[in-house]
Amino acid sequence: MKKIVISILLVLGISLLIFSKKTFQKEKISSTQNAKIITEQILENTNHDIEVKFPQFYGLTENSDKIINDIIKDGIYDFIEVKKSDMILYNLYLRLDYKIEYLNDNFISIAYSGIWIPATDNIGFRGGDEFYTINIDIMQGKVIQLNDFLVDTNKIYDLLEQDKFECINPPENIKENGLFSRYSNTSRNMIKEEISSDITKESNQRRVQWYVTGNALVLCISENRYLHKYSVSLDEVKEFLNADIMSKIKDLEPTAAKLTIK
């Protein structure tokens, strides 16, 4: 009898996943120290399908799970809402996965990456890379923007323009193709304005995103619908970064590397 009841419940669960417009799939991935990371998946089955995975933390720190999880969930939902107009206009599907680039007791860096997929072959639009990042101060329970982290934005931009940042995903794996100095003057000026000015857009609408790893600052820049990642050692630029935020970033625990979602 128990086996029959369990079978019925399984069938009902599968049916809900198939027919619900928005569903969430949960899967235990790994743990580091006392924290567990669960992958939740947004599935929106419409004419413009969305498949986006995002993390939720449990046992991260006392009483902070809901605050951190709400920040993560609100951020990715806001990002999707911003992108929906392009999806409808160009008839696109959106696929995004995430990677926890950095995690310790004080700080989280999450990078989402994926692609636009044309729903049809003849729409005059090739799609392209999509990305979004979020950086969270766990103890304060707030999002850290790039302008919070950079105290001398002009110096950071100068290093970028002088190709002191390394492109870690150059087109066709040719290093020269990823040099920031090869961007057009128009593109460089737009990126300089965004890096160097106060925030004038919501973080999910910015052309320049960022995250940290155990030892590097990575700037993610959208250029012609392709994602370019520019990395520089934190030690090399620490004098241009916020000292308080830097103090919260320490060496990554070895077990945290297992949190990457494939």
Secondary structure, DSSP 8 states (H G I E B T S, - for coil): -HHHHHHHHHHHHHHHHHH-SEE---EEEEEETTEEEEEEEEEE-SSS-EEEEEEEEESSSTTTHHHHHHHHHHHHHHHHHHHHHHHHHHTEEEEEEEEEEEE-SSEEEEEEEEEEEESSS-SS---EEEEEEEEEETTTTEE--HHHHBS-HHHHHHHHHTT-SEESS-GGG-GGGG-GGGS-HHHHHHHHHHHHS---S-GGG-SEEEEE-SSEEEEEEEETTEEEEEEEEHHHHGGGB-HHHHHT-----GGGGGG---
